[in-house]
Amino acid sequence: MISEPLSRYPYVVVRIGCHYCKRRGEYRLARLAAKFGPEIELPDMLRQIAWDCEHWKRNSRWPEGCGVYYVDLEGARRPPDLPPEMLRLRVVGGGKR
C-alpha cells in the first residue's frame, strides 16, 4: 500500500472496501482530515477506521487478516467525485493537427 499522507489523497470522497467481506464505506476527505489530521499516513488511517473488523486479527479462517483497502486507489476506475456531465465526454480521433 502507498504510504502517503491523507493530504495527498487525490479525490474528495474516500471510499474503502474489503477484499474478503461486504463491508464498505464512503467518507468526505475534509471530515477525515479534521478527525485524524491531514498528515496521517493512509495505511495508519485504514487501521483506525477498520480496527473493529472481526477479521482484523489473523486466524485459521482468515490467515490474511482484514482485507481493507482504498477502492479508488486500486485499478483504473473513474473518480467517485467526477461530475455527471463529464461522463458523456469522449475523445474523438481524427481531429485537425
C-alpha distances in whole Angstrom, upper triangle without the diagonal:
4,6,9,12,13,16,14,13,15,17,20,18,15,15,13,14,14,14,17,19,20,19,18,18,19,19,21,18,22,22,19,19,23,22,19,19,18,16,14,11,8,7,11,12,11,12,15,16,15,17,20,19,21,19,17,18,18,22,24,23,20,18,15,15,14,12,11,8,9,12,13,9,10,13,16,17,20,19,20,22,24,28,30,32,29,29,32,32,32,32,35,36,39,40,42,41
4,6,9,11,13,11,11,13,15,18,18,15,15,14,16,17,17,20,22,23,21,20,19,19,19,20,17,20,21,18,18,21,21,18,18,16,14,12,9,7,8,11,12,12,14,16,17,17,19,22,21,24,22,20,22,22,25,28,27,23,22,18,19,17,15,13,11,10,13,13,9,11,14,16,17,19,18,19,21,23,26,29,31,28,28,31,30,31,30,34,35,38,38,40,39
4,7,9,12,10,11,14,16,18,18,15,17,16,18,18,19,22,24,25,23,21,20,20,19,20,17,19,20,16,16,19,19,15,15,13,11,10,6,6,6,9,11,11,13,15,16,17,18,22,21,24,22,20,21,22,26,28,28,24,23,20,19,18,17,15,13,12,15,15,12,14,17,19,20,22,20,21,22,25,28,31,33,30,30,34,33,33,33,37,38,41,41,43,41
4,7,8,7,8,11,14,16,17,14,16,16,19,20,21,24,25,26,24,22,20,19,18,18,14,16,18,15,13,17,17,14,13,10,8,8,5,6,8,10,11,12,14,15,16,18,20,23,23,26,25,22,24,25,29,32,31,27,26,23,22,20,19,17,14,13,16,15,12,15,18,19,20,21,18,20,20,22,26,29,31,28,29,32,31,32,32,35,37,40,39,41,39
4,5,6,7,11,13,14,15,13,16,16,19,21,23,25,26,26,24,21,19,18,16,15,12,13,15,12,10,13,14,11,9,7,5,5,4,6,9,9,9,12,14,14,15,18,19,22,23,26,25,22,25,26,30,33,32,29,28,25,23,21,20,17,15,13,17,16,14,17,20,21,21,22,19,20,20,22,25,28,30,28,29,33,32,33,33,37,38,41,41,42,41
4,5,5,9,10,11,12,10,13,14,17,19,22,24,25,24,21,19,16,15,12,12,8,10,11,8,7,11,11,9,8,5,6,6,6,6,10,10,8,11,13,13,13,16,18,21,21,25,24,22,25,26,30,33,32,28,28,25,23,21,20,16,14,12,15,14,13,16,19,20,20,20,16,17,17,19,22,25,28,26,27,30,30,31,32,36,37,40,40,41,40
4,6,8,10,11,13,12,15,17,20,23,25,28,28,27,25,22,19,17,14,12,9,9,12,10,7,11,13,11,9,5,6,8,9,9,13,13,12,14,17,16,17,20,22,24,25,29,28,26,28,30,34,37,36,32,32,29,27,24,23,20,17,15,17,16,14,18,21,21,21,20,17,17,16,19,22,25,27,25,26,30,29,30,31,35,36,39,38,40,39
4,6,9,11,13,12,15,16,20,22,24,27,28,27,25,22,20,17,15,14,10,12,15,13,11,15,16,14,12,9,9,10,10,9,13,14,13,15,18,18,18,21,23,26,26,29,28,26,29,30,34,36,35,31,31,28,27,24,22,19,16,14,16,14,12,16,18,18,18,18,15,16,16,18,21,24,25,23,25,28,27,28,28,32,33,36,35,37,36
4,6,8,9,8,11,13,16,19,21,24,24,23,21,18,16,14,12,11,8,11,13,11,10,14,15,14,13,10,11,11,10,8,12,14,12,13,16,17,16,18,21,23,23,27,26,24,27,28,32,34,33,29,29,26,25,22,20,17,14,10,12,10,9,13,15,16,15,15,12,13,13,15,18,21,23,21,22,25,25,26,26,30,32,35,34,36,35
4,7,9,9,12,14,17,20,22,25,25,24,22,19,17,14,13,12,9,12,15,14,13,17,18,17,16,13,14,15,14,12,15,17,15,16,20,20,19,21,24,26,26,29,28,27,30,31,34,36,35,31,31,28,27,24,22,19,15,12,12,9,9,13,14,13,13,12,9,11,10,12,15,18,20,17,18,22,21,22,23,27,28,32,31,33,32
4,5,7,9,13,16,19,21,24,24,22,21,17,15,12,11,9,8,10,13,12,13,16,17,17,16,14,16,16,16,13,16,18,16,16,20,20,18,20,23,25,25,28,28,26,30,31,34,36,34,31,32,28,27,24,21,18,15,11,11,9,10,13,15,14,12,11,7,7,7,9,12,15,17,16,16,20,20,21,23,26,29,32,31,33,33
4,7,10,13,17,20,22,25,25,23,20,17,14,10,9,6,5,8,10,10,11,14,15,16,15,13,16,16,17,15,18,19,16,17,20,19,17,20,23,25,25,28,28,27,30,32,35,37,35,32,33,30,28,25,23,19,17,13,13,11,13,16,18,17,15,13,9,8,6,10,12,15,17,16,17,21,21,23,25,29,31,34,33,35,35
4,6,10,13,17,19,22,21,19,17,13,10,7,6,5,6,9,10,10,12,14,15,15,16,14,17,16,17,14,17,18,15,15,18,17,15,17,21,22,22,25,25,24,28,29,32,34,32,29,30,27,25,22,20,16,14,11,11,9,12,15,16,16,14,12,9,6,6,10,12,15,18,17,17,21,22,24,26,29,32,35,35,37,37
4,7,10,14,16,19,18,17,14,11,8,6,5,6,6,10,10,9,11,14,14,13,15,13,15,14,14,11,13,14,11,11,14,14,12,14,17,19,18,22,22,20,24,26,29,31,29,26,27,23,22,18,16,13,11,7,8,8,10,12,15,15,13,13,10,8,10,13,16,18,21,20,20,24,24,26,27,31,33,37,37,39,39
4,7,11,13,16,15,13,11,8,6,4,6,9,10,13,13,11,14,17,16,16,18,17,18,16,16,12,14,15,12,11,14,14,12,13,16,17,16,20,19,19,22,24,26,28,26,23,24,21,20,16,14,11,9,6,6,7,9,11,13,14,12,12,10,8,11,14,17,18,21,20,19,23,24,26,27,31,33,37,37,40,40
4,7,10,13,12,11,9,6,5,6,8,11,12,15,15,12,15,18,16,16,18,17,18,16,15,11,12,13,11,8,12,12,9,10,13,14,13,16,16,15,19,20,23,25,22,19,21,18,16,12,10,7,6,5,5,8,9,10,13,15,14,15,13,12,14,17,20,21,25,24,23,26,27,28,30,34,36,39,40,42,42
4,7,9,8,8,6,4,6,9,12,15,16,19,18,16,19,21,20,19,21,21,22,19,18,14,13,15,13,10,13,14,11,10,13,14,12,14,13,14,17,18,20,22,19,16,18,15,14,10,8,6,6,7,6,10,11,11,13,16,14,16,15,14,17,19,22,23,26,25,24,27,28,29,31,34,36,40,41,44,44
4,5,6,7,6,7,10,12,15,18,19,22,21,19,22,24,22,21,23,23,24,21,19,15,14,16,15,11,12,15,12,10,13,13,10,12,10,11,14,15,17,18,16,13,15,12,11,7,5,4,6,9,9,12,13,12,15,17,16,19,18,17,21,23,26,26,30,28,27,30,31,32,33,37,38,42,43,46,46
4,6,8,9,10,13,16,18,22,22,25,25,22,25,27,25,24,26,26,26,23,21,17,15,18,17,14,15,18,15,13,16,16,13,14,11,12,15,15,16,17,14,12,13,10,10,8,5,6,8,10,10,13,14,11,13,17,16,19,19,19,22,24,27,28,31,29,27,30,32,32,33,36,38,41,42,45,45
4,7,9,11,14,18,20,24,24,28,26,24,27,29,27,26,28,28,28,25,23,20,18,20,19,15,16,18,16,13,15,15,11,11,9,11,13,13,14,14,11,9,11,10,9,7,6,8,11,14,13,17,17,15,17,20,20,22,23,22,25,27,30,30,34,32,30,33,35,35,36,39,41,45,46,49,49
4,6,9,12,16,19,22,24,27,25,23,26,28,26,25,28,28,29,26,24,21,19,20,19,16,16,18,15,12,15,14,10,10,9,12,14,14,15,16,13,11,14,13,11,9,8,9,12,14,14,17,18,17,19,22,20,23,23,21,25,27,29,29,33,32,30,33,35,35,37,40,42,46,47,50,50
4,6,10,13,17,20,22,25,23,22,25,27,25,25,28,28,29,26,24,21,20,21,20,16,17,18,15,13,16,15,11,12,12,14,17,18,19,20,16,15,18,16,15,12,10,10,12,14,13,16,18,17,19,21,19,21,21,19,22,24,27,26,30,29,27,30,32,33,35,38,40,44,45,48,49
4,7,11,14,17,19,22,20,18,22,23,21,21,24,25,26,23,22,18,17,18,16,13,14,15,12,10,13,12,9,11,11,13,16,17,19,20,17,15,18,16,14,11,10,9,11,12,12,15,17,17,19,21,19,21,20,18,21,23,26,26,30,29,27,31,32,33,36,39,41,45,45,48,49
4,7,10,14,16,19,17,16,19,21,19,19,22,22,23,21,20,17,16,18,15,12,14,15,11,10,14,13,11,14,14,15,19,20,22,24,21,18,21,18,16,13,11,9,10,10,9,12,15,15,17,19,16,17,16,14,17,20,22,22,26,26,24,27,29,30,33,36,38,42,42,45,46
4,7,10,12,15,14,12,16,17,16,16,19,19,21,19,18,15,16,16,13,11,14,13,10,10,14,14,13,16,16,16,20,22,24,26,24,21,23,21,18,15,13,10,11,10,10,12,14,15,18,19,17,17,15,12,15,18,20,21,25,24,23,27,28,30,32,36,38,42,42,45,45
4,7,9,12,11,11,14,15,15,15,18,17,20,18,18,15,16,17,14,12,15,15,11,13,16,17,16,19,20,19,23,25,28,30,27,24,26,24,21,18,16,13,12,10,10,11,14,15,18,18,16,15,13,10,11,15,17,18,22,21,21,24,26,28,30,34,36,40,39,42,42
4,6,9,7,7,10,12,11,12,14,14,17,15,16,13,15,16,12,12,15,13,10,13,16,17,17,21,21,20,24,26,29,32,29,26,28,25,23,19,18,14,13,11,12,12,14,17,19,20,18,17,14,11,12,16,17,19,23,22,22,26,27,29,31,35,37,41,40,43,43
4,6,5,6,9,10,11,12,13,13,16,15,16,14,17,17,13,14,17,16,13,16,19,20,21,24,25,24,27,30,32,35,33,30,31,28,26,22,21,18,16,13,14,13,15,18,21,21,18,17,13,11,10,14,16,18,21,21,21,25,26,28,30,34,37,40,39,41,41
4,6,5,6,9,10,10,11,9,12,12,13,12,15,15,12,13,16,15,13,17,19,21,22,25,26,24,27,29,32,35,33,30,31,28,26,23,21,17,16,13,14,13,14,18,20,20,18,17,13,12,11,15,17,20,22,21,22,26,26,28,30,34,36,39,38,40,40
4,5,5,6,9,10,10,9,12,13,15,14,17,17,14,16,18,16,15,19,21,23,24,28,28,26,29,32,35,38,36,33,34,31,29,25,24,21,19,16,18,17,18,21,24,24,22,20,17,15,14,17,18,22,24,23,25,28,28,31,32,36,38,42,40,42,42
4,5,5,6,9,9,10,13,13,15,14,17,16,13,15,17,14,13,16,18,20,21,25,26,24,27,30,33,36,34,31,33,30,27,24,23,19,19,16,18,18,19,22,25,25,23,22,18,16,15,19,21,23,26,26,27,30,31,33,35,39,41,44,43,45,45
4,5,5,6,7,8,11,10,12,11,13,12,9,11,13,11,10,14,16,17,19,23,23,21,24,27,30,33,32,28,29,26,24,21,20,17,16,14,16,16,17,20,23,24,22,21,18,16,16,20,22,24,27,26,27,31,31,33,35,39,41,44,43,45,45
4,5,5,5,5,8,8,11,11,14,13,10,13,15,13,13,17,18,20,22,26,26,23,26,29,32,36,34,31,32,29,26,23,23,19,18,16,18,18,18,21,24,25,23,23,19,18,17,21,23,26,28,27,28,32,32,34,35,39,41,44,43,45,44
4,6,6,7,11,11,14,14,17,15,12,15,17,14,14,18,19,21,23,27,27,25,28,31,34,37,36,33,34,31,28,25,25,22,21,19,21,21,21,25,28,28,27,26,22,20,19,23,25,28,30,29,31,34,34,37,38,42,44,47,46,48,47
4,6,9,11,10,13,13,15,13,10,13,14,11,11,15,16,17,20,23,24,22,25,28,31,34,33,30,31,28,25,23,23,19,19,18,20,21,21,24,27,28,27,26,23,21,21,25,26,29,32,31,32,36,36,38,40,43,46,49,48,50,50
4,7,8,6,10,10,12,10,7,11,12,9,10,14,14,17,19,22,23,20,23,26,29,32,31,28,29,26,23,21,21,18,17,16,19,20,19,22,26,27,26,26,23,21,21,25,27,30,33,32,32,36,36,38,39,43,45,48,48,49,49
4,6,6,10,11,14,11,10,13,14,12,14,17,18,20,22,26,26,23,26,28,32,35,35,31,31,29,26,24,24,20,19,18,21,21,20,23,27,28,27,26,23,22,22,25,27,30,32,31,32,36,36,38,39,42,44,48,46,48,47
4,6,9,10,13,12,10,14,16,14,15,18,20,22,24,27,27,24,27,29,33,36,35,32,32,29,27,24,24,20,19,17,19,19,18,21,24,25,24,24,20,20,19,22,25,28,30,29,30,34,33,35,35,39,41,44,43,45,44
4,6,9,12,10,10,14,15,14,16,19,19,23,24,27,27,24,26,28,32,35,35,31,31,27,26,24,23,20,19,17,20,19,18,21,24,25,25,25,22,22,22,25,27,31,33,31,32,36,35,36,37,41,42,45,44,46,44
4,6,9,7,6,10,11,10,12,15,16,19,20,24,23,20,22,25,28,31,31,27,27,24,22,20,20,17,16,15,18,18,17,20,23,25,24,25,22,22,22,25,28,31,33,32,32,36,35,37,37,41,43,46,45,47,46
4,6,5,6,9,10,11,13,14,15,19,20,23,22,19,21,23,26,29,29,25,25,21,20,18,18,15,13,13,16,16,14,17,20,22,22,23,21,21,22,25,28,31,33,31,31,35,34,35,36,40,41,44,44,45,44
4,5,5,6,9,10,11,12,14,17,17,21,20,17,19,21,25,27,27,23,23,19,18,16,15,12,10,9,13,13,11,14,17,19,19,20,18,18,19,22,25,28,30,28,28,32,32,33,33,37,38,42,42,43,42
4,5,5,6,9,10,11,12,15,15,18,17,14,16,17,21,24,23,20,19,16,14,13,12,10,9,9,13,14,12,14,18,20,20,22,20,20,22,25,28,30,33,31,31,34,34,35,35,39,40,44,44,46,45
4,5,5,6,9,10,10,14,15,18,17,14,16,18,22,25,24,21,21,18,16,14,14,12,12,12,16,17,16,17,21,24,24,25,22,22,24,27,30,32,35,33,33,37,37,38,38,42,44,47,47,49,48
4,5,5,6,9,10,13,14,18,17,14,17,19,23,26,25,22,22,19,17,14,14,11,11,11,14,15,14,17,20,22,22,23,20,19,21,24,27,29,32,31,31,34,35,36,37,41,42,46,45,48,47
4,5,5,6,8,11,11,15,14,11,14,16,20,23,22,18,19,16,13,10,10,7,7,8,12,14,13,15,18,21,20,21,19,18,20,23,26,28,32,30,30,33,34,35,36,40,41,45,45,47,47
4,5,5,6,9,10,13,12,9,12,14,18,21,20,17,17,15,12,10,11,9,10,12,15,17,16,18,21,24,24,25,23,22,24,27,30,32,35,34,33,37,38,38,40,43,45,49,49,51,50
4,6,6,9,11,14,14,11,14,17,20,24,23,20,20,18,15,13,14,11,12,13,17,19,18,20,24,26,25,26,24,22,24,27,30,32,35,34,34,37,38,39,41,44,46,50,50,52,51
4,6,8,9,13,13,11,14,17,20,23,22,19,20,18,15,12,13,9,11,12,14,16,17,18,22,24,23,24,21,19,21,25,27,29,32,31,31,35,35,37,38,42,44,48,48,50,50
4,5,5,9,10,8,11,14,17,20,18,15,17,15,11,8,10,7,10,12,14,17,17,18,21,24,23,24,22,21,23,26,29,30,34,33,32,36,37,38,39,43,45,49,49,51,51
4,6,9,9,7,9,13,15,19,18,15,16,15,11,9,12,10,13,15,18,21,20,21,25,27,26,28,26,25,27,30,33,34,38,37,36,39,40,41,43,47,48,52,52,55,54
4,6,9,7,10,13,15,18,17,15,17,16,12,10,13,12,15,17,19,22,22,23,26,29,28,29,27,25,28,31,33,35,38,38,36,40,41,43,44,48,50,54,54,57,56
4,5,5,8,11,13,16,14,12,14,13,9,7,10,9,13,16,17,20,21,21,24,27,26,27,26,24,27,30,33,34,37,36,35,39,40,41,43,46,48,52,52,55,55
4,6,7,10,10,13,11,10,13,13,9,8,11,12,16,19,20,23,24,23,26,29,28,30,29,27,30,33,36,36,40,39,38,41,43,43,45,49,50,54,55,58,58
4,5,7,8,11,9,7,9,9,5,5,8,10,14,17,18,22,22,21,24,27,27,29,28,27,30,33,35,36,40,39,37,40,42,42,44,47,49,52,53,56,56
4,6,9,12,12,9,10,9,5,5,8,9,13,16,18,21,21,20,24,27,27,29,28,27,29,32,35,36,40,38,37,41,42,42,44,47,48,52,53,56,55
4,6,10,11,8,9,9,6,7,11,12,16,19,21,25,24,23,26,30,30,32,31,30,33,36,39,40,43,42,40,44,45,45,47,50,51,55,56,58,58
4,7,8,6,5,6,4,8,11,13,16,20,22,25,24,23,26,30,30,32,32,31,34,37,40,41,44,43,41,44,45,45,46,50,51,55,55,58,58
4,6,5,5,8,7,10,13,16,19,23,25,28,27,26,28,32,32,35,35,34,37,39,42,43,47,45,43,47,48,48,49,52,53,57,58,61,60
4,6,6,9,10,13,15,18,21,25,26,30,29,27,29,33,33,36,36,35,39,41,44,44,48,46,44,47,49,48,50,53,54,57,59,61,61
4,6,9,9,11,13,16,20,23,24,27,27,25,27,31,31,34,34,33,36,38,41,42,45,44,41,45,46,46,47,50,51,55,56,59,59
4,5,5,8,10,13,16,20,21,24,24,22,24,28,28,31,31,30,33,35,38,39,42,41,39,42,43,43,44,47,49,52,53,56,56
4,6,9,11,14,17,20,22,25,24,22,24,28,28,32,32,31,35,37,40,41,44,42,40,43,44,44,45,48,49,52,54,57,56
4,7,7,11,13,17,18,21,20,18,21,25,25,28,28,28,31,33,37,37,41,39,37,40,41,41,41,45,46,49,50,53,52
4,6,9,12,16,18,21,20,19,22,25,25,28,28,27,30,32,36,37,40,38,37,40,41,41,42,45,47,50,51,54,53
4,6,9,13,15,18,17,16,20,23,23,25,24,24,27,29,32,33,37,35,34,37,38,38,40,43,44,48,49,52,51
4,6,10,11,15,14,13,16,19,19,22,21,21,24,26,29,30,34,32,30,34,35,35,36,39,41,44,45,48,48
4,7,9,12,12,12,15,18,17,20,19,18,21,23,27,28,31,30,28,32,33,33,34,38,39,43,44,46,46
4,6,9,8,8,12,15,14,17,16,15,18,21,24,25,28,27,25,29,29,30,31,35,36,40,40,43,42
4,6,5,7,10,13,12,14,12,12,15,17,20,22,25,23,22,26,26,27,28,32,33,37,37,40,39
4,6,6,8,10,9,11,10,10,13,15,18,19,23,21,19,23,24,24,26,29,31,35,35,38,38
4,6,7,8,7,8,7,8,11,12,16,17,20,18,17,20,21,21,22,26,28,32,32,34,34
4,7,8,8,10,9,11,13,15,19,20,23,20,19,23,23,23,24,27,29,32,32,35,34
4,7,8,11,11,13,16,17,20,22,24,21,20,23,23,23,24,27,28,32,33,35,35
4,6,9,11,13,16,16,20,21,23,20,18,21,21,20,21,24,25,29,30,32,32
4,7,9,12,14,14,17,18,20,17,15,18,17,17,17,20,22,25,26,29,29
4,6,9,12,11,14,15,17,14,12,16,16,16,17,20,22,26,27,30,30
4,6,9,7,11,11,13,11,9,13,13,14,15,19,21,25,25,28,28
4,5,6,9,11,13,11,11,14,14,16,17,21,24,27,27,30,30
4,6,9,10,13,12,11,15,16,18,20,24,27,30,30,32,33
4,6,9,12,11,11,15,15,18,20,24,27,30,29,32,32
4,6,8,7,8,11,12,14,16,20,23,26,25,28,29
4,5,6,7,10,11,14,17,20,23,26,25,28,29
4,5,5,8,10,13,16,19,23,26,25,28,29
4,6,6,8,11,15,17,21,23,22,25,27
4,5,5,9,12,15,18,21,20,23,24
4,6,8,11,14,18,21,21,24,25
4,6,10,12,16,19,18,22,24
4,7,9,13,16,15,18,20
4,6,10,13,13,16,18
4,7,10,10,13,15
4,7,7,11,13
4,6,9,11
4,7,9
4,7
4
